[in-house]
């Protein structure tokens, strides 16, 4: 049986025959007495049970990857009508969810919840591999790639793959020759901010050791000791 629905500009096609089997009662399931006469709909793929055929149909899309709800504005597709409805708010510009701490507004309640953790310092998402915690679920997902060594971001020019998109962006500058990060001390330019930071340590470490006799400054302690022998008339490196 194929049924068609239309929800908020998205069209859904549903084939109920693929969704699983219906049972009046199963010996493998312990049900409350009030549910004894109700049908139980079981997913044939993972054996998860549901009380309604419609809920099972929505669940089935997890296995099929089906996304029948399409946004008319941008063409993005979704598995559920509710997800399409939430997405469409981003096109309207409406931001009904406001943070009482700083006044920042969001289009979705989940975005506000994620934002509020920045004020509370709460980090509810914990990595099961190393115990590190994160304030947002996408940060945890990004972190997990370190453990799995999943490299989703591939350079189209040379094929090199990276765990993080930021690493790919930095790498691509090596092909273009772009060096937007310039040292204010010497004018040397770098493709990545991290490379600039590493370079700037050279300047910060220079002329660190000062002679208390003549106030001359040296970049290393050994140079200072060698210089001070001039004042003491010692030759520290001679045997």
Number of C-alpha atoms within 10 A of each C-alpha: 7 8 9 9 11 11 14 14 14 19 15 16 14 17 11 16 10 12 22 19 17 16 13 11 15 11 6 6 9 10 14 7 7 7 13 13 11 13 17 23 23 20 20 13 10 9 11 13 18 17 14 14 18 14 13 21 20 15 17 21 15 11 10 8 10 15 16 17 26 21 18 12 9 9 10 12 18 19 19 19 23 12 12 21 17 12 17 18 14 13 11 9 10 13 14 12 17 15 14 9 8 9 9 13 17 19 20 17 15 11 13 17 14 14 17 18 15 12 10 9 10 14 15 13 17 15 15 9 8 9 9 12 17 19 19 19 15 11 12 17 13 13 17 17 15 12 10 9 10 14 14 12 17 15 14 9 8 9 9 13 17 19 19 17 15 11 13 17 15 16 17 18 15 13 11 9 10 14 15 13 17 15 15 9 9 9 9 13 17 20 20 19 15 12 12 17 13 10 15 16 10 10 14 11 12 12 13 13 18 15 14 9 8 9 9 13 17 18 16 14 14 11 12 17 14 13 17 19 13 10 10 8 8 12 12 10 7 5 4
